[in-house]
Amino acid sequence: LDVAVIVGEYNRDALVEGIKKTSFNKENLHVVASFNEAQQLLSRILSKGDTVLYENDLPDTFK
């Protein structure tokens, strides 16, 4: 099961629109306000052995 969790506002709209243009199951698209909220969501939906890929823009944000 693939799940996308978009955190915060930075690039949110572009990411959501891009995902909506694909065959990705929209029920597995989650938009949350904070990293803490994302962690809470993941703690409910992850199972043992699942893999999480974190993609962030911190270096770009703080240039």
C-alpha positions as CSV (number, residue, x, y, z in Angstrom):
1,L,0.0,0.0,0.0
2,D,1.4,3.3,-1.0
3,V,0.6,6.4,1.1
4,A,1.5,10.0,0.5
5,V,1.6,12.4,3.5
6,I,2.1,16.1,2.6
7,V,3.2,18.2,5.5
8,G,2.7,22.0,5.8
9,E,1.9,24.5,3.1
10,Y,5.2,24.8,1.2
11,N,4.6,23.3,-2.2
12,R,1.5,21.6,-0.9
13,D,-0.8,22.7,-3.7
14,A,1.6,21.7,-6.4
15,L,2.2,18.3,-4.8
16,V,-1.5,17.6,-4.4
17,E,-2.3,18.6,-7.9
18,G,0.5,16.5,-9.3
19,I,-0.7,13.4,-7.4
20,K,-4.3,14.0,-8.5
21,K,-3.2,13.8,-12.1
22,T,-2.0,10.2,-11.6
23,S,-3.7,6.9,-10.9
24,F,-2.6,7.2,-7.3
25,N,-5.5,6.2,-4.9
26,K,-6.6,9.5,-3.6
27,E,-7.9,7.8,-0.4
28,N,-4.2,7.3,0.5
29,L,-3.3,11.0,0.1
30,H,-3.1,12.8,3.4
31,V,-2.4,16.5,4.0
32,V,-1.4,17.5,7.5
33,A,-0.3,20.8,9.0
34,S,2.8,19.7,11.0
35,F,5.4,17.0,11.2
36,N,3.9,16.0,14.6
37,E,0.6,15.5,13.0
38,A,2.2,13.4,10.3
39,Q,3.9,11.2,12.9
40,Q,0.6,10.7,14.7
41,L,-1.0,9.6,11.4
42,L,1.8,7.3,10.5
43,S,1.7,5.7,14.0
44,R,-1.9,4.7,13.2
45,I,-1.4,3.3,9.7
46,L,2.1,1.8,9.6
47,S,2.7,-1.9,10.2
48,K,5.8,-3.8,11.2
49,G,8.2,-4.0,8.2
50,D,6.8,-0.9,6.4
51,T,9.2,1.6,5.0
52,V,8.9,5.4,5.2
53,L,10.6,7.8,2.9
54,Y,11.0,11.3,4.2
55,E,11.5,14.0,1.6
56,N,12.1,17.5,2.9
57,D,13.2,21.0,1.8
58,L,15.0,22.2,4.9
59,P,18.3,23.1,3.0
60,D,16.3,25.0,0.4
61,T,14.1,26.7,3.0
62,F,17.0,28.0,5.1
63,K,19.3,29.3,2.3
